[in-house]
Amino acid sequence: MVSEKEINKLVNRNGSDLVTITLPTHKTGEESKQDPIRLKNLLAEAVSILKENGKKESDAEKYLKSAFDLLDKPLFWAHADKGLAIYISEDESDIFKLPYKLDSEVYVNDHHLITPLLPMLSMDGTFCVVAVSRQEAKLLKCTRDDVEDITPADVSVSVEDYLEVDPEKQLQFHTGSKSQQAMYFGHGASEEDKKVIVEQFLREFEKEVTKVMRERNDPLVMMGLKDNLSLYKKVNNYGRLVDDVVEFNPDELSDQEIRDKGWSVIQKHFLKDMYNSLDKFSEQADGKVSNNLGDIVEATIQGRSHTIFISREEKKWGVYDEAEQTVHYSSKPKNGDIELLNWLSITGRKTGSNVYLLPKEEMPMRSTVAAEFRF
Protein backbone atom coordinates (compact mmCIF):
# COMPACT_ATOMS: atom_id res chain seq x y z
CA MET A 1 0.00 0.00 0.00
CA VAL A 2 1.41 3.42 -0.97
CA SER A 3 0.57 5.98 1.70
CA GLU A 4 -0.44 9.63 1.42
CA LYS A 5 2.72 10.46 3.37
CA GLU A 6 4.96 8.75 0.79
CA ILE A 7 3.26 10.54 -2.11
CA ASN A 8 3.48 13.89 -0.32
CA LYS A 9 7.20 13.35 0.21
CA LEU A 10 7.65 12.92 -3.55
CA VAL A 11 5.42 15.93 -4.27
CA ASN A 12 7.56 18.17 -2.07
CA ARG A 13 10.96 16.85 -3.16
CA ASN A 14 13.26 19.47 -4.68
CA GLY A 15 16.02 19.06 -7.26
CA SER A 16 16.92 19.83 -10.86
CA ASP A 17 17.33 16.19 -11.94
CA LEU A 18 14.58 14.25 -10.22
CA VAL A 19 14.31 10.89 -11.99
CA THR A 20 11.18 8.78 -12.34
CA ILE A 21 11.39 5.37 -14.05
CA THR A 22 8.33 3.18 -14.55
CA LEU A 23 7.87 -0.18 -16.26
CA PRO A 24 5.50 -3.14 -16.38
CA THR A 25 6.68 -6.23 -14.51
CA HIS A 26 5.62 -9.86 -14.43
CA LYS A 27 5.31 -12.38 -11.61
CA THR A 28 6.13 -15.50 -13.62
CA GLY A 29 6.89 -16.83 -17.09
CA GLU A 30 9.27 -15.83 -19.84
CA GLU A 31 8.19 -12.18 -19.67
CA SER A 32 9.44 -11.96 -16.08
CA LYS A 33 12.96 -12.84 -17.25
CA GLN A 34 12.92 -9.81 -19.53
CA ASP A 35 12.03 -7.33 -16.77
CA PRO A 36 15.63 -6.67 -15.62
CA ILE A 37 16.61 -6.14 -19.29
CA ARG A 38 13.78 -3.61 -19.68
CA LEU A 39 15.01 -1.74 -16.63
CA LYS A 40 18.58 -1.81 -17.94
CA ASN A 41 17.42 -0.20 -21.20
CA LEU A 42 15.45 2.46 -19.32
CA LEU A 43 18.50 3.19 -17.15
CA ALA A 44 20.58 3.71 -20.29
CA GLU A 45 17.96 6.24 -21.42
CA ALA A 46 18.11 7.96 -18.02
CA VAL A 47 21.91 8.15 -18.19
CA SER A 48 21.65 9.74 -21.64
CA ILE A 49 19.20 12.39 -20.38
CA LEU A 50 21.37 13.19 -17.35
CA LYS A 51 24.38 13.57 -19.65
CA GLU A 52 22.40 16.04 -21.78
CA ASN A 53 21.69 17.90 -18.53
CA GLY A 54 25.42 18.25 -17.88
CA LYS A 55 26.41 15.22 -15.83
CA LYS A 56 29.39 13.02 -16.70
CA GLU A 57 28.45 9.45 -17.59
CA SER A 58 30.17 8.06 -14.48
CA ASP A 59 28.34 10.60 -12.29
CA ALA A 60 25.02 9.78 -13.94
CA GLU A 61 25.51 6.06 -13.30
CA LYS A 62 26.48 6.78 -9.68
CA TYR A 63 23.38 8.96 -9.33
CA LEU A 64 21.24 6.02 -10.52
CA LYS A 65 23.09 3.40 -8.46
CA SER A 66 20.08 2.36 -6.39
CA ALA A 67 18.26 1.38 -9.60
CA PHE A 68 21.31 -0.24 -11.20
CA ASP A 69 21.71 -2.38 -8.05
CA LEU A 70 18.29 -3.97 -8.72
CA LEU A 71 19.67 -5.62 -11.87
CA ASP A 72 21.72 -7.99 -9.70
CA LYS A 73 19.00 -8.91 -7.22
CA PRO A 74 17.15 -12.00 -8.49
CA LEU A 75 15.03 -12.20 -5.31
CA PHE A 76 13.72 -8.69 -5.99
CA TRP A 77 12.43 -9.79 -9.40
CA ALA A 78 11.14 -13.11 -8.04
CA HIS A 79 8.66 -11.13 -5.92
CA ALA A 80 7.60 -8.66 -8.61
CA ASP A 81 4.06 -7.41 -9.00
CA LYS A 82 2.50 -5.90 -12.15
CA GLY A 83 4.30 -2.55 -12.15
CA LEU A 84 7.48 -0.95 -10.84
CA ALA A 85 8.04 2.75 -10.09
CA ILE A 86 11.48 4.10 -9.12
CA TYR A 87 12.08 7.61 -7.81
CA ILE A 88 15.64 8.97 -7.51
CA SER A 89 16.99 12.26 -6.24
CA GLU A 90 20.40 13.44 -5.09
CA ASP A 91 19.93 12.18 -1.56
CA GLU A 92 17.49 9.28 -1.68
CA SER A 93 15.50 6.83 -3.74
CA ASP A 94 12.09 5.17 -3.41
CA ILE A 95 10.99 1.95 -5.07
CA PHE A 96 7.35 0.82 -5.31
CA LYS A 97 6.00 -2.50 -6.57
CA LEU A 98 2.46 -1.80 -7.76
CA PRO A 99 -0.51 -4.13 -8.37
CA TYR A 100 -1.33 -2.67 -11.80
CA LYS A 101 0.47 -2.33 -15.11
CA LEU A 102 2.56 0.77 -15.88
CA ASP A 103 4.00 2.10 -19.12
CA SER A 104 7.75 2.01 -19.70
CA GLU A 105 8.88 5.57 -19.16
CA VAL A 106 11.80 7.75 -18.06
CA TYR A 107 10.95 11.22 -16.75
CA VAL A 108 13.65 13.67 -15.62
CA ASN A 109 12.61 17.11 -14.42
CA ASP A 110 12.50 19.36 -11.37
CA HIS A 111 9.54 17.29 -10.15
CA HIS A 112 8.69 13.60 -10.06
CA LEU A 113 6.03 11.78 -12.06
CA ILE A 114 3.55 11.01 -9.28
CA THR A 115 0.58 9.93 -11.41
CA PRO A 116 1.77 6.28 -11.48
CA LEU A 117 1.11 6.14 -7.72
CA LEU A 118 -2.21 8.01 -7.58
CA PRO A 119 -4.42 5.02 -8.50
CA MET A 120 -3.50 3.66 -5.06
CA LEU A 121 -5.48 6.53 -3.50
CA SER A 122 -8.64 5.56 -5.40
CA MET A 123 -8.09 1.98 -4.21
CA ASP A 124 -6.79 0.65 -7.47
CA GLY A 125 -4.19 -0.49 -5.03
CA THR A 126 -4.78 -3.55 -2.92
CA PHE A 127 -7.08 -4.36 -0.06
CA CYS A 128 -7.59 -7.73 1.59
CA VAL A 129 -10.61 -9.74 2.65
CA VAL A 130 -10.46 -12.34 5.41
CA ALA A 131 -13.16 -14.95 4.93
CA VAL A 132 -13.97 -16.00 8.49
CA SER A 133 -15.31 -19.54 8.24
CA ARG A 134 -15.21 -22.72 10.28
CA GLN A 135 -15.03 -24.80 7.09
CA GLU A 136 -12.79 -22.78 4.73
CA ALA A 137 -11.16 -19.70 6.20
CA LYS A 138 -8.97 -17.78 3.75
CA LEU A 139 -7.15 -14.51 3.13
CA LEU A 140 -7.61 -12.86 -0.27
CA LYS A 141 -5.55 -10.03 -1.76
CA CYS A 142 -7.84 -7.95 -3.95
CA THR A 143 -7.97 -5.03 -6.32
CA ARG A 144 -11.07 -3.80 -8.10
CA ASP A 145 -10.33 -6.23 -10.93
CA ASP A 146 -8.24 -9.08 -9.49
CA VAL A 147 -8.20 -11.48 -6.59
CA GLU A 148 -5.47 -13.78 -5.30
CA ASP A 149 -5.55 -16.29 -2.45
CA ILE A 150 -2.67 -15.41 -0.09
CA THR A 151 -3.74 -17.59 2.83
CA PRO A 152 -0.60 -18.49 4.85
CA ALA A 153 0.56 -21.95 3.84
CA ASP A 154 1.12 -23.48 7.28
CA VAL A 155 -2.11 -22.50 9.00
CA SER A 156 -5.22 -24.64 9.51
CA VAL A 157 -8.13 -23.26 7.50
CA SER A 158 -10.95 -25.24 9.11
CA VAL A 159 -11.84 -26.39 12.61
CA GLU A 160 -11.53 -29.98 11.38
CA ASP A 161 -7.99 -29.39 10.10
CA TYR A 162 -7.12 -27.56 13.31
CA LEU A 163 -8.18 -30.51 15.45
CA GLU A 164 -6.43 -33.05 13.24
CA VAL A 165 -3.09 -31.28 13.52
CA ASP A 166 -2.99 -31.91 17.27
CA PRO A 167 -5.70 -34.17 18.77
CA GLU A 168 -4.88 -32.80 22.24
CA LYS A 169 -6.51 -29.55 21.10
CA GLN A 170 -9.82 -31.39 21.11
CA LEU A 171 -9.76 -31.68 24.88
CA GLN A 172 -11.83 -28.90 26.37
CA PHE A 173 -13.23 -28.56 29.86
CA HIS A 174 -17.00 -28.59 29.86
CA THR A 175 -18.17 -25.01 30.32
CA GLY A 176 -19.25 -24.35 33.88
CA SER A 177 -18.48 -27.89 35.04
CA LYS A 178 -17.04 -27.97 38.53
CA SER A 179 -15.55 -31.40 37.88
CA GLN A 180 -13.81 -29.99 34.77
CA GLN A 181 -14.44 -33.22 32.91
CA ALA A 182 -12.57 -33.25 29.57
CA MET A 183 -14.89 -33.21 26.59
CA TYR A 184 -14.20 -33.80 22.90
CA PHE A 185 -15.47 -31.27 20.42
CA GLY A 186 -18.54 -32.80 18.77
CA HIS A 187 -18.97 -35.51 21.39
CA GLY A 188 -21.34 -34.24 24.01
CA ALA A 189 -19.82 -30.79 24.16
CA SER A 190 -22.17 -27.88 24.64
CA GLU A 191 -22.50 -25.03 22.18
CA GLU A 192 -20.35 -22.96 24.53
CA ASP A 193 -17.63 -25.63 24.43
CA LYS A 194 -17.73 -25.61 20.64
CA LYS A 195 -17.46 -21.83 20.69
CA VAL A 196 -14.27 -22.12 22.76
CA ILE A 197 -12.76 -24.47 20.17
CA VAL A 198 -13.75 -22.18 17.29
CA GLU A 199 -12.24 -19.21 19.09
CA GLN A 200 -8.98 -21.11 19.56
CA PHE A 201 -8.96 -22.06 15.88
CA LEU A 202 -9.60 -18.45 14.81
CA ARG A 203 -6.97 -17.18 17.24
CA GLU A 204 -4.34 -19.36 15.55
CA PHE A 205 -5.60 -18.39 12.09
CA GLU A 206 -5.62 -14.67 12.99
CA LYS A 207 -2.04 -14.88 14.25
CA GLU A 208 -0.76 -15.96 10.82
CA VAL A 209 -3.08 -13.59 8.92
CA THR A 210 -1.85 -10.64 10.98
CA LYS A 211 1.78 -11.50 10.24
CA VAL A 212 1.00 -11.24 6.52
CA MET A 213 -1.12 -8.10 6.90
CA ARG A 214 1.50 -6.22 8.93
CA GLU A 215 3.93 -6.71 6.08
CA ARG A 216 1.34 -5.56 3.53
CA ASN A 217 -0.32 -2.77 5.57
CA ASP A 218 -3.48 -3.03 3.43
CA PRO A 219 -6.96 -2.37 4.80
CA LEU A 220 -8.61 -5.65 5.81
CA VAL A 221 -12.33 -6.40 5.40
CA MET A 222 -13.99 -9.23 7.33
CA MET A 223 -16.65 -11.47 5.81
CA GLY A 224 -18.52 -14.22 7.59
CA LEU A 225 -21.51 -15.21 9.65
CA LYS A 226 -22.32 -13.09 12.70
CA ASP A 227 -20.96 -15.44 15.40
CA ASN A 228 -17.70 -16.06 13.52
CA LEU A 229 -17.19 -12.35 12.86
CA SER A 230 -17.69 -11.61 16.54
CA LEU A 231 -15.07 -14.19 17.53
CA TYR A 232 -12.55 -13.01 14.93
CA LYS A 233 -12.96 -9.38 16.00
CA LYS A 234 -12.36 -10.47 19.60
CA VAL A 235 -8.99 -12.08 18.77
CA ASN A 236 -7.90 -9.60 16.07
CA ASN A 237 -4.59 -7.76 16.54
CA TYR A 238 -4.34 -6.03 13.14
CA GLY A 239 -4.70 -2.26 13.30
CA ARG A 240 -6.22 -1.67 9.85
CA LEU A 241 -9.22 -3.97 10.23
CA VAL A 242 -12.16 -2.11 8.70
CA ASP A 243 -15.09 -1.55 11.08
CA ASP A 244 -17.73 -2.27 8.42
CA VAL A 245 -18.11 -6.00 7.78
CA VAL A 246 -19.82 -8.21 5.23
CA GLU A 247 -22.22 -10.47 7.10
CA PHE A 248 -22.52 -13.33 4.63
CA ASN A 249 -21.37 -16.94 4.51
CA PRO A 250 -18.17 -16.91 2.38
CA ASP A 251 -18.41 -20.66 1.84
CA GLU A 252 -21.25 -19.98 -0.61
CA LEU A 253 -19.21 -17.57 -2.76
CA SER A 254 -16.39 -17.71 -5.27
CA ASP A 255 -13.22 -15.73 -4.56
CA GLN A 256 -14.36 -13.16 -7.15
CA GLU A 257 -17.73 -12.75 -5.42
CA ILE A 258 -15.99 -12.33 -2.06
CA ARG A 259 -13.79 -9.62 -3.63
CA ASP A 260 -16.83 -7.80 -5.03
CA LYS A 261 -18.53 -7.69 -1.63
CA GLY A 262 -15.28 -6.54 -0.03
CA TRP A 263 -14.91 -3.79 -2.63
CA SER A 264 -18.36 -2.42 -1.77
CA VAL A 265 -17.15 -1.95 1.82
CA ILE A 266 -13.89 -0.33 0.68
CA GLN A 267 -15.83 2.13 -1.51
CA LYS A 268 -18.04 3.15 1.38
CA HIS A 269 -15.24 3.30 3.94
CA PHE A 270 -12.31 4.89 2.09
CA LEU A 271 -13.79 6.61 -0.94
CA LYS A 272 -16.77 8.44 0.54
CA ASP A 273 -15.33 11.86 -0.30
CA MET A 274 -14.46 10.81 -3.84
CA TYR A 275 -17.95 9.50 -4.59
CA ASN A 276 -19.55 12.57 -3.01
CA SER A 277 -17.55 14.70 -5.47
CA LEU A 278 -18.52 12.47 -8.39
CA ASP A 279 -22.18 12.95 -7.44
CA LYS A 280 -21.76 16.70 -7.97
CA PHE A 281 -21.29 16.13 -11.71
CA SER A 282 -24.58 14.24 -12.01
CA GLU A 283 -26.30 17.04 -10.09
CA GLN A 284 -25.36 19.56 -12.80
CA ALA A 285 -23.74 21.87 -10.23
CA ASP A 286 -23.35 24.95 -12.44
CA GLY A 287 -20.09 26.78 -11.91
CA LYS A 288 -18.91 24.27 -9.32
CA VAL A 289 -17.62 21.65 -11.77
CA SER A 290 -15.63 21.73 -15.00
CA ASN A 291 -13.88 19.49 -17.49
CA ASN A 292 -11.86 22.31 -19.10
CA LEU A 293 -8.15 21.83 -18.36
CA GLY A 294 -7.34 25.55 -18.60
CA ASP A 295 -10.10 26.49 -16.15
CA ILE A 296 -9.06 23.69 -13.79
CA VAL A 297 -5.39 24.75 -13.88
CA GLU A 298 -6.34 28.34 -13.05
CA ALA A 299 -8.68 27.30 -10.24
CA THR A 300 -6.09 24.89 -8.81
CA ILE A 301 -3.34 27.50 -8.72
CA GLN A 302 -5.77 29.81 -6.89
CA GLY A 303 -6.58 27.06 -4.40
CA ARG A 304 -10.21 26.80 -5.56
CA SER A 305 -10.15 23.15 -6.67
CA HIS A 306 -11.67 20.81 -4.09
CA THR A 307 -11.33 17.53 -5.99
CA ILE A 308 -9.55 16.78 -9.27
CA PHE A 309 -10.20 13.67 -11.39
CA ILE A 310 -7.68 12.62 -14.05
CA SER A 311 -8.01 9.85 -16.62
CA ARG A 312 -5.40 7.12 -16.15
CA GLU A 313 -5.05 6.40 -19.84
CA GLU A 314 -4.05 9.86 -21.07
CA LYS A 315 -1.21 12.37 -21.01
CA LYS A 316 -1.09 16.02 -21.95
CA TRP A 317 2.23 17.62 -22.84
CA GLY A 318 3.04 21.32 -22.81
CA VAL A 319 3.98 24.18 -20.49
CA TYR A 320 2.19 26.53 -18.14
CA ASP A 321 3.01 30.18 -18.79
CA GLU A 322 2.87 31.64 -15.29
CA ALA A 323 3.11 35.26 -16.49
CA GLU A 324 0.19 34.86 -18.90
CA GLN A 325 -1.55 32.24 -16.74
CA THR A 326 -2.04 30.19 -19.89
CA VAL A 327 -1.50 26.53 -20.77
CA HIS A 328 0.35 25.87 -24.04
CA TYR A 329 -0.14 22.36 -25.41
CA SER A 330 2.17 20.17 -27.51
CA SER A 331 1.11 17.23 -29.67
CA LYS A 332 4.20 15.37 -28.45
CA PRO A 333 6.81 16.18 -25.80
CA LYS A 334 9.62 18.50 -26.78
CA ASN A 335 12.45 20.17 -24.89
CA GLY A 336 11.10 22.04 -21.87
CA ASP A 337 7.66 20.41 -21.94
CA ILE A 338 6.17 18.79 -18.89
CA GLU A 339 3.40 16.24 -18.49
CA LEU A 340 0.59 18.64 -17.62
CA LEU A 341 -1.75 16.18 -15.89
CA ASN A 342 1.07 15.14 -13.58
CA TRP A 343 1.95 18.80 -12.96
CA LEU A 344 -1.73 19.48 -12.19
CA SER A 345 -1.72 16.56 -9.74
CA ILE A 346 1.30 17.97 -7.92
CA THR A 347 -0.09 21.51 -7.90
CA GLY A 348 -3.45 20.24 -6.66
CA ARG A 349 -1.94 18.33 -3.77
CA LYS A 350 0.20 21.32 -2.81
CA THR A 351 -2.85 23.59 -2.74
CA GLY A 352 -5.08 21.22 -0.76
CA SER A 353 -7.03 19.40 -3.49
CA ASN A 354 -7.97 15.74 -3.43
CA VAL A 355 -6.55 14.19 -6.62
CA TYR A 356 -7.75 10.87 -8.03
CA LEU A 357 -6.84 8.89 -11.14
CA LEU A 358 -9.73 6.88 -12.57
CA PRO A 359 -10.23 4.60 -15.57
CA LYS A 360 -11.58 6.56 -18.54
CA GLU A 361 -14.99 4.88 -18.32
CA GLU A 362 -15.40 6.11 -14.72
CA MET A 363 -14.38 9.71 -15.41
CA PRO A 364 -17.06 12.41 -15.05
CA MET A 365 -18.34 13.30 -18.53
CA ARG A 366 -15.88 10.66 -19.88
CA SER A 367 -13.35 13.53 -19.98
CA THR A 368 -9.56 13.61 -19.63
CA VAL A 369 -9.73 15.84 -16.56
CA ALA A 370 -12.54 17.16 -14.36
CA ALA A 371 -12.74 19.08 -11.11
CA GLU A 372 -15.15 20.10 -8.40
CA PHE A 373 -14.47 23.65 -7.18
CA ARG A 374 -14.78 24.99 -3.63
CA PHE A 375 -16.25 28.27 -4.92
Summary of the structure (lengths in Angstrom):
residues: 375
radius of gyration: 25.5
end to end distance: 33.0
largest distance: 88.7
contacts: 1153
relative contact order: 0.11
helix: 43%
strand: 23%
